[in-house]
Amino acid sequence: MGERGSDFYDNDAVFQTYMERRQGQDNANDTLEKPVMLELIGNAAGKNILDLGCGDAGFAAELLGKQHKGLSYTGIEGSTNMVQAARKSVQGLNARIEQSYLEEWTYPADTYDLAISRLAIHYVEDVDHLFRSVYGALKTNGSFIFSIEHPVITSTLQPSGIRTNWIVDQYFVEGFREQEWLGGSVKKMHRSIESYYTALQQAGFRVEQLRESAPQRAFFTDEETYLRRQRIPLFLFLSARKLK
């Protein structure tokens, strides 16, 4: 297979721009995506956690910290730049970082209580295989919770910059779509909401919640940004459970 989504972040200029953007005021990850992920995760106390596409693993300290009290953390990441940052993030924690593409990692059977993924699965072409692998790696009653770019967004990829219009087109034509982003070119997999939902069911999961990134005023400092985020959903979230 050719270049994967995580390889995009091994362009040093892209990586630096991405990390700087993540620190920006009212960035979408912290205002829209993270609050919903935390709501869906709920109680992580005593859980063995698998993070697919963990990035810099900044989330690990939070999940293993005093508030959430997770037991252990395994992060899977394909980007060398991200792996190096992640290993620094988890120093001193009950955590490890594995460098691998999500599609190629060997998922140990019946090992984790909770699998999460934040904005990584839209880089994966074969989600059917990935979801089956995650299902096998979870213990009975384990949860799988993930966020992706909303299909409304992946069907309207445009060059970087503040958008003023979103034109959904070829929505049911699934496949990779290329975007100029953060100073580089990246391919993201577009598929419908129905396809994600069905893939989870076919892997054996019971889908429990579907959420979108409706903005919550308390997470924004800037009123204009808050109002702009009401125009269109940036992210889609699905929560599923392994029952047996």
ABEGO torsion letter per residue (X at the ends): XBBBAAAAAABAAAAAAAAAAAABBGBAAAAAAAAAAAAAAEBABGBBBBBBGAEAGAAAAAAABAAAGBABBBBBBABAAAAAAAAAAABGBBBBBBBBBAAABBBBBGABABBBBBGAAAABABAAAAAAAAAAABBBGBBBBBBBBBAAAAAABBBBEBBABBBBBGAABBEBBBBBBGGBBBBBBBBBAAAAAAAAAAAGBBBABBBBBBBBAAABABAAAAAAAAABBABBBBBBBBAX
